[in-house]
Amino acid sequence: MKKQRPVNLELTTISFPPSAIASILHRVSGVIMLVLVGLLVWLLALSLRSYEGFVQAQNILANPVLKFVIWGFLTAMGYHLLAGLRHMVMDLGFWEELESGNTSAVVTIVLAVILAVLAGVWLW
């Protein structure tokens, strides 16, 4: 029996369709939110502890590095929401064909980029 599988698989030459990229980004955004939610809960607890804790949380949030992390969280949350809505529409039986699935994936990614820019403008 002759196996027809690649001997040397070069990952840089593989071209993923938009629907695959959207699915991978949906999972990545979920992991990002899971990791960063601990930081946000800690900041919330710190700000609710006392007035001094609130001022300390404000000072922490004024750090540009943490602003970038918050921007990353907001971007991941916005993309995850849009991709989740896309998946729910697909569960209802729409956008399941190859062409419409790829189109909805591209629209989701474009809308997520727009939300990311808006989140950056809002933060800074």
N, C-alpha and C positions, 0 to 999 in steps of 0.2 A: 504494500500500500504506500503510495507516494503522497507525502504531505505537501500541500501548496501553501506554505506559510513563509513570511518574509524572514530572511536570514539576518539582515542588518536593518533594523527599523530605525530610521532617522526621524526623530520627533519634530525637528525643525521644518521638515518638508510637508508635514500633515496640515491640511487646511480644514479647520472645524467650521461647520455651518453656524449661522447666527443663533439658531435654536440651541445648539450644544453650548455655545459660549454663554448664552443667557442662563442656561441651567446650571453651569458651573459657577457663574457669578452669583446666582441665587444661593447656592450652598456656601460660598465664601462669605457673602454678606451676612448670612446667619451665624457663622462662626465668629466673625468680627463683632457682631452685636453681643453674642454670648460672652466673649472675652471682656468687652468694655463695660458691660452692664454692672459688673462688680465695682468698678471705679466710680460710676455714676451713683450707685447706691451709697457708697462710702461718702461721696461729696454731699449727698442729700442728708445723710445722717449727721454729718459734721455741721451742716448749715442749720439743722433743726435743733441741735443741742443747746445753743445759747446764742446771744447776740455776737459774742466774740467768735464763736464757731462760724457764724454766718459771714462775718468780716474775713475770717481766715479762708473760707471757701471762695469768697469773691476774689481774694488775692491770688489764690491758686488758679482760679479760672482766668485770671488776667495774663497768665503765662502764655506766650505765643505757641509753645510746643503743645501745651494742653488744649489750646484753642484748635490746633491742627488735629489733635486726637478727637476732640468733640466733633469737628467737621467730618472726620472719617466715620464716626458713629452715625451722624445724621445722614451722610451719603449712603452708608450701608443700609440704614433703616428705610430711607426713601426708595432705594433700589429693591430691597426685599419686599416692601409693600407693593410696588408696581409689579414685580415678578410674581408675587403671590396672587394678585388679582388676575394676572395673565393665566396662571395655572388654574385658577378657579373657573375662568371662562372656558378654558380647554376641557375641564372636567364636565362642563355643561354640554360639550359636544361641538363647540365652535373652535375655529383656528387649528383643527387637527391635521389638515392637509399640509403637505410639505411647503408649498408656497406661502400659504396664509400663516403657518407657524413661524416661518423665517421672517415674514413681514412683521408679525406681532413682536417677535424678539428684537428686531431692529428698532421698532417704535418704543419698546420698553427701555432699551439701552439709551436711546436719544432723550427720552423723557427723564431718565435718571441723571443724565449729564446736566440737563437743564435744572433739575432739582438740586444737584450738587453745587452748581454755580450760585443759585439763589441762597442756599445754606451758607456758602462762603461769604456772600455779600452781607447776609444777615448777621453773621458772627463778627465780621470785621467792620 
